[in-house]
């Protein structure tokens, strides 16, 4: 009985460690993605603004 409880505790601990590791990795990937999209939107806003002023 003791070993089953200890095994369950270790298993739950490993699941939390793996989830933390995955979430930590995804956080940085999402952060880099948001920055990249922001730079792209800023670039498109700058270039479309200059093209509109040339046509007038």
BAFI-3210 file (N, C-alpha, C; in Angstrom, 3 decimals, decimal comma, padded with zeros to 6 digits):
// residues 56
n [1|2|3|4|5|6|7|8|9|10|11|12|13|14|15|16|17|18|19|20|21|22|23|24|25|26|27|28|29|30|31|32|33|34|35|36|37|38|39|40|41|42|43|44|45|46|47|48|49|50|51|52|53|54|55|56]
n.u [000,829|001,940|003,875|002,300|000,997|003,209|004,197|002,074|002,208|004,739|004,256|002,270|003,789|005,735|004,080|003,264|005,770|006,468|004,313|004,787|007,244|006,542|004,659|006,291|008,052|006,198|005,323|007,488|007,607|005,117|005,435|007,525|006,208|004,101|005,567|006,757|004,482|003,541|005,651|005,418|002,831|003,280|005,209|003,692|001,809|003,383|004,453|002,157|001,091|002,962|002,741|000,113|000,326|001,915|000,287|-001,543]
n.v [-001,201|001,230|001,600|001,916|004,345|006,036|005,710|006,827|009,479|010,213|009,888|011,858|014,102|014,005|014,447|017,094|018,365|017,884|019,185|021,821|022,278|022,071|024,165|026,315|026,310|026,749|029,286|030,989|030,537|031,527|034,181|035,045|034,692|036,572|038,952|038,833|038,962|041,479|043,119|042,587|043,607|046,289|046,905|046,503|048,513|050,781|050,612|050,550|053,005|054,788|054,151|054,946|057,703|058,317|057,841|059,913]
n.w [000,000|000,805|-001,193|-003,466|-002,953|-002,775|-005,376|-006,844|-005,966|-006,949|-009,672|-010,150|-009,511|-011,552|-013,789|-013,297|-013,460|-016,154|-017,463|-016,624|-017,854|-020,566|-020,812|-020,183|-022,367|-024,451|-023,741|-024,377|-027,126|-027,934|-027,141|-028,847|-031,272|-031,045|-030,979|-033,518|-035,189|-034,461|-035,388|-038,120|-038,675|-038,049|-039,983|-042,358|-041,997|-042,143|-044,762|-046,396|-045,831|-046,918|-049,649|-050,231|-049,962|-052,141|-054,341|-054,347]
ca.u [000,000|002,840|004,537|001,309|000,804|004,449|004,231|001,089|002,749|005,835|003,648|001,640|004,882|006,312|003,132|003,367|007,061|006,380|003,414|005,491|008,277|005,870|004,076|007,408|008,489|005,153|005,274|008,496|007,227|004,004|005,992|008,245|005,194|003,398|006,506|006,901|003,250|003,535|006,601|004,840|001,730|003,886|005,833|002,640|001,189|004,322|004,597|000,902|000,923|003,808|002,197|-001,088|000,714|002,496|-000,789|-002,337]
ca.v [000,000|002,387|001,794|002,424|005,763|006,705|005,697|007,794|010,816|010,440|010,032|013,181|015,077|013,985|015,088|018,536|018,820|017,887|020,260|023,081|022,385|022,321|025,509|027,263|026,356|027,379|030,706|031,704|030,455|032,467|035,525|035,335|034,810|037,853|040,005|038,753|039,466|042,923|043,744|042,467|044,568|047,616|047,052|046,678|049,821|051,794|050,554|050,910|054,444|055,501|053,907|055,770|059,110|058,462|057,826|061,160]
ca.w [000,000|000,876|-002,483|-004,416|-002,649|-003,162|-006,833|-007,327|-005,692|-007,897|-010,991|-010,196|-009,526|-012,896|-014,694|-013,094|-013,980|-017,618|-017,872|-016,416|-018,882|-021,851|-020,763|-020,232|-023,764|-025,260|-023,406|-025,170|-028,534|-028,123|-027,021|-030,085|-032,310|-030,886|-031,385|-034,974|-035,796|-034,229|-036,314|-039,463|-038,784|-038,076|-041,297|-043,350|-041,789|-042,628|-046,216|-047,060|-045,628|-047,876|-050,989|-050,399|-050,130|-053,476|-055,337|-054,300]
c.u [000,866|003,458|003,573|001,083|002,032|004,558|003,255|001,591|003,855|005,276|003,001|002,708|005,513|005,386|003,213|004,682|007,014|005,463|004,075|006,532|007,659|005,312|005,165|007,928|007,474|005,068|006,261|008,171|006,092|004,517|006,710|007,255|004,456|004,291|006,649|005,661|003,156|004,462|006,050|003,723|002,270|004,517|004,778|001,971|002,092|004,388|003,305|000,643|001,742|003,311|000,976|-000,720|001,324|001,414|-001,576|-001,634]
c.v [001,255|002,676|002,307|003,917|006,557|006,775|006,707|009,218|011,158|010,657|011,405|014,263|015,150|014,659|016,601|019,093|018,903|018,995|021,628|023,323|022,727|023,742|026,570|027,406|027,047|028,876|031,489|031,657|031,434|033,901|035,931|035,508|036,137|039,010|040,019|039,306|040,983|043,660|043,705|043,485|045,996|047,891|047,294|048,044|050,925|051,797|050,940|052,416|055,220|055,302|054,771|057,229|059,340|058,531|059,127|062,318]
c.w [000,000|-000,485|-003,552|-004,210|-003,088|-004,684|-007,428|-007,118|-006,679|-009,300|-011,152|-010,270|-010,920|-013,908|-014,547|-013,624|-015,503|-018,116|-017,704|-017,490|-020,237|-021,884|-020,839|-021,664|-024,655|-024,985|-024,257|-026,647|-028,841|-028,063|-028,308|-031,242|-032,253|-031,326|-032,911|-035,677|-035,618|-035,173|-037,738|-039,661|-038,850|-039,437|-042,378|-043,201|-042,332|-044,159|-046,918|-046,917|-046,656|-049,307|-051,237|-050,625|-051,516|-054,543|-055,364|-054,906]
res [x|x|x|x|x|x|x|x|x|x|x|x|x|x|x|x|x|x|x|x|x|x|x|x|x|x|x|x|x|x|x|x|x|x|x|x|x|x|x|x|x|x|x|x|x|x|x|x|x|x|x|x|x|x|x|x]
***
